[in-house]
Amino acid sequence: MPLILFAAPELWPDYAGVLPAALAEAGVRGARLVTATDRPEEVDYILHAPSAPLSDFRPFTRAKAVLSLWAGVERVVANPTLTQPLLRMVDPGLTEGMVEWVTGHVLRHHLGIDRHIVNPDRIWDPVGPPLARARPVAMLGLGALGLAAARALQALNFPLRGWSRTAKEIPGLATFHGEDGLAEALREAQIVVALLPRTAGTENILNARSLGLLPRGAVILNPGRGALIDEAALLAALDRGQVGHATLDTFRTEPLPPDHPFWHHPRVTVTPHVAAETRPSTAARALAENIRRGEAGERFLHVVDRARGY
Ligand code: NAP
Protein backbone atom coordinates (compact mmCIF):
# COMPACT_ATOMS: atom_id res chain seq x y z
CA MET A 1 0.00 0.00 0.00
CA PRO A 2 2.59 2.64 -1.04
CA LEU A 3 1.92 6.28 -0.23
CA ILE A 4 2.79 8.40 -3.27
CA LEU A 5 3.18 12.16 -2.95
CA PHE A 6 2.47 13.97 -6.23
CA ALA A 7 4.49 17.04 -5.27
CA ALA A 8 3.68 19.22 -8.30
CA PRO A 9 0.04 20.08 -7.52
CA GLU A 10 -0.46 22.27 -10.62
CA LEU A 11 0.24 19.23 -12.81
CA TRP A 12 -2.08 16.94 -10.88
CA PRO A 13 -5.13 17.58 -13.10
CA ASP A 14 -3.12 16.14 -16.04
CA TYR A 15 -2.28 12.98 -14.11
CA ALA A 16 -5.39 12.44 -11.98
CA GLY A 17 -7.11 10.53 -14.75
CA VAL A 18 -4.16 8.43 -15.89
CA LEU A 19 -1.83 7.70 -12.97
CA PRO A 20 -4.17 5.55 -10.85
CA ALA A 21 -4.99 3.46 -13.92
CA ALA A 22 -1.30 3.11 -14.85
CA LEU A 23 -0.43 1.99 -11.30
CA ALA A 24 -3.23 -0.59 -11.38
CA GLU A 25 -2.13 -1.77 -14.82
CA ALA A 26 1.46 -2.17 -13.56
CA GLY A 27 0.15 -4.29 -10.68
CA VAL A 28 0.86 -1.77 -7.89
CA ARG A 29 -1.87 -2.64 -5.39
CA GLY A 30 -3.53 -0.21 -3.01
CA ALA A 31 -1.46 2.85 -3.93
CA ARG A 32 -2.55 6.01 -2.13
CA LEU A 33 -1.91 9.17 -4.15
CA VAL A 34 -1.85 12.54 -2.38
CA THR A 35 -0.82 16.04 -3.48
CA ALA A 36 0.12 17.13 0.08
CA THR A 37 0.77 15.47 3.40
CA ASP A 38 1.57 16.41 6.99
CA ARG A 39 3.13 12.94 7.50
CA PRO A 40 6.24 13.10 5.25
CA GLU A 41 7.82 10.20 7.13
CA GLU A 42 5.11 7.91 5.70
CA VAL A 43 5.69 8.77 2.03
CA ASP A 44 7.16 5.98 -0.12
CA TYR A 45 7.63 7.81 -3.45
CA ILE A 46 7.79 11.49 -4.40
CA LEU A 47 6.80 12.58 -7.90
CA HIS A 48 8.58 15.87 -8.49
CA ALA A 49 8.93 18.71 -11.02
CA PRO A 50 10.99 21.92 -10.89
CA SER A 51 7.80 23.88 -10.20
CA ALA A 52 7.08 21.83 -7.06
CA PRO A 53 7.03 23.80 -3.80
CA LEU A 54 8.91 20.91 -2.15
CA SER A 55 12.65 21.50 -1.91
CA ASP A 56 13.57 19.93 1.46
CA PHE A 57 13.60 16.15 1.10
CA ARG A 58 14.95 15.44 4.62
CA PRO A 59 11.58 14.75 6.32
CA PHE A 60 10.83 11.97 3.78
CA THR A 61 12.78 9.43 5.76
CA ARG A 62 11.35 6.32 4.21
CA ALA A 63 10.93 7.48 0.60
CA LYS A 64 12.43 4.91 -1.76
CA ALA A 65 12.83 7.32 -4.69
CA VAL A 66 12.15 10.76 -6.09
CA LEU A 67 10.70 10.42 -9.59
CA SER A 68 11.19 13.47 -11.80
CA LEU A 69 8.37 14.41 -14.17
CA TRP A 70 11.00 16.09 -16.34
CA ALA A 71 13.78 14.53 -18.39
CA GLY A 72 16.22 17.33 -17.44
CA VAL A 73 17.10 17.18 -13.73
CA GLU A 74 19.63 19.98 -13.34
CA ARG A 75 17.36 21.95 -11.01
CA VAL A 76 17.05 19.14 -8.47
CA VAL A 77 20.18 17.01 -8.87
CA ALA A 78 22.39 19.21 -6.70
CA ASN A 79 19.81 19.64 -3.91
CA PRO A 80 21.86 18.78 -0.79
CA THR A 81 18.79 17.50 1.10
CA LEU A 82 18.11 14.85 -1.54
CA THR A 83 19.56 11.52 -0.44
CA GLN A 84 16.95 9.26 -2.05
CA PRO A 85 17.60 7.84 -5.54
CA LEU A 86 16.58 10.38 -8.20
CA LEU A 87 14.93 8.89 -11.30
CA ARG A 88 14.65 10.98 -14.45
CA MET A 89 11.74 10.88 -16.86
CA VAL A 90 12.10 8.69 -19.93
CA ASP A 91 8.69 8.87 -21.55
CA PRO A 92 7.96 7.41 -25.00
CA GLY A 93 5.51 10.27 -25.67
CA LEU A 94 8.15 12.89 -24.83
CA THR A 95 10.68 11.07 -27.01
CA GLU A 96 8.22 10.95 -29.91
CA GLY A 97 7.64 14.70 -29.60
CA MET A 98 11.37 15.39 -29.61
CA VAL A 99 11.89 13.22 -32.68
CA GLU A 100 9.18 15.21 -34.48
CA TRP A 101 10.60 18.61 -33.45
CA VAL A 102 14.15 17.68 -34.46
CA THR A 103 13.10 16.10 -37.75
CA GLY A 104 10.85 19.03 -38.63
CA HIS A 105 13.51 21.65 -37.95
CA VAL A 106 16.26 19.67 -39.65
CA LEU A 107 14.08 19.34 -42.74
CA ARG A 108 13.23 23.04 -42.67
CA HIS A 109 16.91 23.89 -43.00
CA HIS A 110 17.83 20.99 -45.24
CA LEU A 111 15.09 21.73 -47.78
CA GLY A 112 15.48 25.53 -47.52
CA ILE A 113 11.75 25.82 -46.87
CA ASP A 114 12.05 29.46 -45.75
CA ARG A 115 13.13 30.54 -49.25
CA HIS A 116 9.74 29.56 -50.58
CA ILE A 117 7.64 30.76 -47.67
CA VAL A 118 9.40 34.13 -47.46
CA ASN A 119 9.62 35.14 -51.13
CA PRO A 120 8.12 38.64 -51.28
CA ASP A 121 9.33 39.36 -54.83
CA ARG A 122 7.90 36.05 -56.15
CA ILE A 123 11.20 34.96 -57.62
CA TRP A 124 11.12 31.69 -59.56
CA ASP A 125 14.44 30.15 -58.54
CA PRO A 126 14.33 26.45 -59.32
CA VAL A 127 17.38 25.38 -57.31
CA GLY A 128 16.57 22.25 -55.37
CA PRO A 129 18.28 21.00 -52.21
CA PRO A 130 20.80 18.17 -52.20
CA LEU A 131 19.63 14.80 -50.98
CA ALA A 132 19.78 14.20 -47.24
CA ARG A 133 22.58 11.70 -47.83
CA ALA A 134 24.82 14.69 -48.69
CA ARG A 135 23.99 16.63 -45.50
CA PRO A 136 25.96 15.37 -42.46
CA VAL A 137 24.26 15.98 -39.12
CA ALA A 138 26.00 15.94 -35.73
CA MET A 139 23.92 14.71 -32.81
CA LEU A 140 25.45 15.90 -29.53
CA GLY A 141 24.06 13.50 -26.93
CA LEU A 142 23.09 9.92 -27.68
CA GLY A 143 20.76 9.28 -24.76
CA ALA A 144 17.05 8.55 -24.78
CA LEU A 145 16.32 11.60 -26.94
CA GLY A 146 19.47 12.06 -29.01
CA LEU A 147 19.56 8.46 -30.12
CA ALA A 148 15.88 8.41 -31.05
CA ALA A 149 16.27 11.63 -33.05
CA ALA A 150 19.45 10.31 -34.70
CA ARG A 151 17.68 7.13 -35.78
CA ALA A 152 14.80 9.10 -37.31
CA LEU A 153 17.24 11.25 -39.30
CA GLN A 154 19.21 8.19 -40.29
CA ALA A 155 16.01 6.69 -41.68
CA LEU A 156 15.84 9.74 -43.99
CA ASN A 157 19.45 9.02 -45.07
CA PHE A 158 21.18 11.90 -43.27
CA PRO A 159 24.75 10.78 -42.43
CA LEU A 160 24.88 10.96 -38.62
CA ARG A 161 27.87 11.78 -36.44
CA GLY A 162 26.96 11.12 -32.82
CA TRP A 163 28.79 12.39 -29.75
CA SER A 164 28.48 11.20 -26.17
CA ARG A 165 30.50 11.15 -22.95
CA THR A 166 31.28 7.44 -23.11
CA ALA A 167 32.29 5.41 -26.16
CA LYS A 168 29.43 3.76 -28.07
CA GLU A 169 29.02 1.45 -31.00
CA ILE A 170 25.76 2.06 -32.79
CA PRO A 171 25.11 0.40 -36.15
CA GLY A 172 25.04 2.89 -38.99
CA LEU A 173 26.18 5.80 -36.85
CA ALA A 174 29.67 7.30 -36.76
CA THR A 175 30.22 7.77 -33.03
CA PHE A 176 32.69 9.91 -31.13
CA HIS A 177 33.22 10.71 -27.48
CA GLY A 178 35.21 12.95 -25.20
CA GLU A 179 36.84 16.27 -26.04
CA ASP A 180 38.78 15.06 -29.09
CA GLY A 181 35.69 13.29 -30.32
CA LEU A 182 33.71 16.54 -30.31
CA ALA A 183 35.99 18.05 -32.95
CA GLU A 184 35.52 14.94 -35.10
CA ALA A 185 31.75 14.96 -34.66
CA LEU A 186 31.52 18.64 -35.65
CA ARG A 187 34.08 18.77 -38.43
CA GLU A 188 31.78 18.01 -41.38
CA ALA A 189 28.40 18.65 -39.78
CA GLN A 190 26.15 20.99 -41.72
CA ILE A 191 23.48 20.70 -39.03
CA VAL A 192 24.18 20.26 -35.31
CA VAL A 193 21.53 19.11 -32.85
CA ALA A 194 22.33 19.60 -29.15
CA LEU A 195 20.51 17.08 -26.97
CA LEU A 196 22.79 17.08 -23.96
CA PRO A 197 21.85 17.58 -20.32
CA ARG A 198 23.04 20.70 -18.52
CA THR A 199 26.02 19.68 -16.38
CA ALA A 200 29.41 21.12 -15.48
CA GLY A 201 30.81 19.10 -18.40
CA THR A 202 28.40 20.40 -21.03
CA GLU A 203 28.10 24.09 -20.07
CA ASN A 204 29.13 26.28 -23.06
CA ILE A 205 30.06 23.22 -25.10
CA LEU A 206 29.07 25.22 -28.17
CA ASN A 207 31.56 28.07 -27.85
CA ALA A 208 33.79 30.14 -30.16
CA ARG A 209 36.22 27.25 -30.57
CA SER A 210 33.73 24.48 -31.24
CA LEU A 211 31.55 26.66 -33.49
CA GLY A 212 34.71 27.50 -35.41
CA LEU A 213 35.24 23.81 -36.24
CA LEU A 214 32.00 23.63 -38.21
CA PRO A 215 31.81 24.09 -41.96
CA ARG A 216 30.85 27.67 -42.73
CA GLY A 217 27.10 28.30 -42.67
CA ALA A 218 26.24 25.30 -40.46
CA VAL A 219 22.91 25.33 -38.66
CA ILE A 220 22.53 24.84 -34.90
CA LEU A 221 19.42 23.34 -33.29
CA ASN A 222 19.32 23.48 -29.50
CA PRO A 223 16.42 21.65 -27.90
CA GLY A 224 18.76 20.52 -25.08
CA ARG A 225 19.47 23.34 -22.63
CA GLY A 226 20.28 27.03 -23.08
CA ALA A 227 23.48 26.72 -21.05
CA LEU A 228 25.00 24.42 -23.68
CA ILE A 229 25.65 27.54 -25.77
CA ASP A 230 27.97 30.46 -25.17
CA GLU A 231 25.48 33.09 -26.31
CA ALA A 232 27.99 35.81 -27.19
CA ALA A 233 30.02 33.31 -29.25
CA LEU A 234 26.92 32.14 -31.10
CA LEU A 235 25.81 35.70 -31.91
CA ALA A 236 29.32 36.54 -33.16
CA ALA A 237 29.39 33.35 -35.28
CA LEU A 238 25.96 34.21 -36.75
CA ASP A 239 27.10 37.73 -37.58
CA ARG A 240 30.21 36.44 -39.34
CA GLY A 241 28.23 33.82 -41.27
CA GLN A 242 30.15 30.97 -39.64
CA VAL A 243 26.78 29.80 -38.31
CA GLY A 244 24.03 30.17 -40.89
CA HIS A 245 21.04 29.87 -38.58
CA ALA A 246 20.23 28.86 -35.01
CA THR A 247 16.91 27.35 -34.00
CA LEU A 248 16.75 27.50 -30.24
CA ASP A 249 14.14 25.97 -27.95
CA THR A 250 15.90 26.33 -24.60
CA PHE A 251 17.49 29.34 -22.96
CA ARG A 252 19.48 30.31 -19.90
CA THR A 253 16.56 32.47 -18.80
CA GLU A 254 13.04 31.29 -19.60
CA PRO A 255 10.82 32.89 -20.71
CA LEU A 256 13.41 34.51 -22.98
CA PRO A 257 13.43 38.23 -21.99
CA PRO A 258 11.79 40.48 -24.64
CA ASP A 259 14.97 42.47 -25.18
CA HIS A 260 17.18 39.41 -25.70
CA PRO A 261 19.13 39.60 -28.99
CA PHE A 262 17.93 36.11 -29.95
CA TRP A 263 14.39 37.48 -30.44
CA HIS A 264 15.67 40.11 -32.83
CA HIS A 265 18.37 38.34 -34.80
CA PRO A 266 17.26 37.64 -38.39
CA ARG A 267 18.93 34.23 -38.40
CA VAL A 268 17.71 32.98 -35.06
CA THR A 269 14.43 31.12 -34.63
CA VAL A 270 13.10 31.00 -31.09
CA THR A 271 10.68 28.27 -30.07
CA PRO A 272 9.41 28.62 -26.49
CA HIS A 273 10.66 25.37 -24.87
CA VAL A 274 8.08 23.32 -26.73
CA ALA A 275 10.31 20.75 -28.41
CA ALA A 276 9.03 17.94 -26.25
CA GLU A 277 6.86 17.87 -23.20
CA THR A 278 6.18 14.99 -20.86
CA ARG A 279 2.94 13.36 -22.02
CA PRO A 280 0.95 12.28 -18.98
CA SER A 281 -0.65 9.18 -20.51
CA THR A 282 2.67 7.58 -21.47
CA ALA A 283 4.64 9.18 -18.60
CA ALA A 284 2.20 7.69 -16.07
CA ARG A 285 3.14 4.22 -17.29
CA ALA A 286 6.84 5.02 -16.95
CA LEU A 287 6.27 6.28 -13.38
CA ALA A 288 4.14 3.25 -12.51
CA GLU A 289 6.79 0.85 -13.80
CA ASN A 290 9.45 2.37 -11.54
CA ILE A 291 7.09 2.28 -8.55
CA ARG A 292 6.32 -1.35 -9.33
CA ARG A 293 10.05 -2.03 -9.35
CA GLY A 294 10.47 -0.26 -6.03
CA GLU A 295 7.68 -2.32 -4.48
CA ALA A 296 9.10 -5.57 -5.89
CA GLY A 297 12.63 -4.75 -4.69
CA GLU A 298 13.89 -4.59 -8.29
CA ARG A 299 16.40 -2.09 -9.64
CA PHE A 300 14.96 1.27 -10.67
CA LEU A 301 15.24 2.43 -14.26
CA HIS A 302 16.88 5.74 -15.27
CA VAL A 303 18.65 6.47 -12.00
CA VAL A 304 20.49 9.80 -12.11
CA ASP A 305 24.19 9.69 -11.28
CA ARG A 306 24.64 12.63 -8.89
CA ALA A 307 28.35 12.96 -9.55
CA ARG A 308 27.81 13.13 -13.33
CA GLY A 309 24.77 15.38 -12.94
CA TYR A 310 22.47 13.45 -15.32
P1 NAP B 1 20.09 11.11 -21.39
O1 NAP B 1 19.37 9.86 -21.82
O2 NAP B 1 20.60 11.20 -19.99
O3 NAP B 1 21.30 11.31 -22.43
C1 NAP B 1 22.26 12.28 -22.26
C2 NAP B 1 23.30 12.12 -23.34
O4 NAP B 1 24.24 13.19 -23.20
C3 NAP B 1 24.09 10.81 -23.20
O5 NAP B 1 24.37 10.26 -24.45
C4 NAP B 1 25.38 11.27 -22.52
O6 NAP B 1 26.52 10.48 -22.79
C5 NAP B 1 25.56 12.64 -23.15
N1 NAP B 1 26.43 13.47 -22.33
C6 NAP B 1 26.26 13.89 -21.05
N2 NAP B 1 27.31 14.60 -20.63
C7 NAP B 1 28.19 14.64 -21.67
C8 NAP B 1 29.47 15.21 -21.85
N3 NAP B 1 30.08 15.90 -20.88
N4 NAP B 1 30.08 15.04 -23.05
C9 NAP B 1 29.48 14.33 -24.04
N5 NAP B 1 28.26 13.77 -23.93
C10 NAP B 1 27.62 13.92 -22.75
O7 NAP B 1 19.18 12.39 -21.59
P2 NAP B 1 17.91 12.55 -22.58
O8 NAP B 1 16.71 11.94 -21.99
O9 NAP B 1 18.32 12.14 -23.95
O10 NAP B 1 17.70 14.13 -22.53
C11 NAP B 1 18.73 15.03 -22.93
C12 NAP B 1 18.36 16.44 -22.52
O11 NAP B 1 17.31 16.93 -23.36
C13 NAP B 1 17.78 16.60 -21.12
O12 NAP B 1 18.78 16.56 -20.12
C14 NAP B 1 17.12 17.95 -21.22
O13 NAP B 1 18.08 18.94 -20.89
C15 NAP B 1 16.73 18.05 -22.69
N6 NAP B 1 15.27 18.05 -22.91
C16 NAP B 1 14.69 19.10 -23.54
C17 NAP B 1 13.33 19.12 -23.77
C18 NAP B 1 12.67 20.26 -24.51
O14 NAP B 1 11.44 20.31 -24.60
N7 NAP B 1 13.42 21.16 -25.06
C19 NAP B 1 12.54 18.04 -23.35
C20 NAP B 1 13.15 16.99 -22.70
C21 NAP B 1 14.53 16.99 -22.48
P3 NAP B 1 26.60 8.95 -22.31
O15 NAP B 1 25.62 8.21 -23.20
O16 NAP B 1 28.01 8.58 -22.56
O17 NAP B 1 26.20 8.92 -20.87
Boltz pocket constraint, residues with backbone or C-beta under 6 A from the ligand:
constraints:
  - pocket:
      binder: B
      contacts: [[A, 71], [A, 72], [A, 73], [A, 89], [A, 90], [A, 94], [A, 140], [A, 141], [A, 142], [A, 143], [A, 144], [A, 145], [A, 146], [A, 163], [A, 164], [A, 165], [A, 166], [A, 167], [A, 178], [A, 195], [A, 196], [A, 197], [A, 198], [A, 199], [A, 201], [A, 202], [A, 222], [A, 223], [A, 224], [A, 225], [A, 249], [A, 250], [A, 273], [A, 274], [A, 275], [A, 276], [A, 277], [A, 310]]
      max_distance: 6.0
